[in-house]
Amino acid sequence: EFSPLFGKDEVLSRCATATDGFSGSDIRLVCKEAAMRPLRRMLNQLQALGHGDQNMSLLLKRNPVTLDDYSDARRSMQPTSNSRLASQIDAWGDRRERFGAD
């Protein structure tokens, strides 16, 4: 679900900016964690309402993944990549190219 205050492109831009320095695997984990947050809410609500197909259908409509879920998931994780290490690897590659190493 996208915030009514922002369009889809704005939300995607904010998400991309928030994960600057994250690897693809890191972003995947952030998205998985964001998707788990509504499921956790639904579990609590389902226990309170009782089990049933109608209750589950209603809960799915009431509990989409929100920008807050994504933001909370992002704040709970740190990137596994290291920008300093990435710079060192780039510099190493540049030196190899200059000296003709294969």
Order of alpha helices (4+ residues) and beta strands (2+ residues): alpha-alpha-alpha-alpha-alpha
